[in-house]
Amino acid sequence: MSAPEDEQTPLWPPLLLTLGVLFIATETRNPTLALTALAALVLLPTAWRLMTRRWVRGDVLRGLGAGYLASHLPLLLGACTTLNRPECRIHLCMDGVLAGVPFIPWAGLLGTLFYWAWFAPVSGPHAE
C-alpha cells in the first residue's frame, strides 16, 4: 500500500523533468522548445494544484490580495533599474517605473495563481 500523497507536497518529478527539457532547449538554442518548456514549468504544476487542492473559506480573497501585492513588483523592479544613475538617486526617475507598467496585469495574475497553487490553506475551524 502506498502512503497517501500530502496535499502540500510539490510535484518534484514533473518539475525536474520540465526543468531538464528547459535546460536542454536553452543549450541547443531552440527558442520554441524553450518557451514551451518554460510555460509548462509554470502552468502545469499550477493547474494541477488548483484542481486538486482543498479550497477553504477566504482563499479567493487572500489570492486576490496576493495578486494585488505581486502587481507592484514590476514597478519596484523598474525603479530599482534606475538606481545606478546618480541623478535618479535623489529624485526618482519615472522612466524605469513606467517601463514596468505593461507587466502589472501579468504579475497580478501570476501572483494570484501562485498563491492559489502553492500556499497552504489556513488551518482553523473552517479548514475541515
NORKA-V142146 format. One record per residue. N is the residue number from 1. BURIAL is 1 if it has 9 or more other C-alpha atoms within 8 Angstrom, else 0. Layout:
# NORKA-V142146
n: (N/N)
burial: (BURIAL/BURIAL)
This chain:
# NORKA-V142146
n: (1/2/3/4/5/6/7/8/9/10/11/12/13/14/15/16/17/18/19/20/21/22/23/24/25/26/27/28/29/30/31/32/33/34/35/36/37/38/39/40/41/42/43/44/45/46/47/48/49/50/51/52/53/54/55/56/57/58/59/60/61/62/63/64/65/66/67/68/69/70/71/72/73/74/75/76/77/78/79/80/81/82/83/84/85/86/87/88/89/90/91/92/93/94/95/96/97/98/99/100/101/102/103/104/105/106/107/108/109/110/111/112/113/114/115/116/117/118/119/120/121/122/123/124/125/126/127/128)
burial: (0/0/0/0/0/0/0/0/0/0/0/0/0/0/1/0/0/1/1/0/1/1/1/0/1/1/0/0/0/1/0/0/1/1/0/0/1/1/0/1/1/0/0/0/1/1/1/1/1/1/0/0/0/0/0/1/0/0/1/0/0/0/1/1/1/1/1/1/1/1/1/1/1/1/1/1/1/1/1/0/0/1/1/0/0/0/0/1/1/0/0/0/1/0/0/1/1/1/1/1/1/0/1/1/0/0/1/1/1/1/1/1/1/1/1/1/1/1/0/0/1/0/0/0/0/0/1/0)
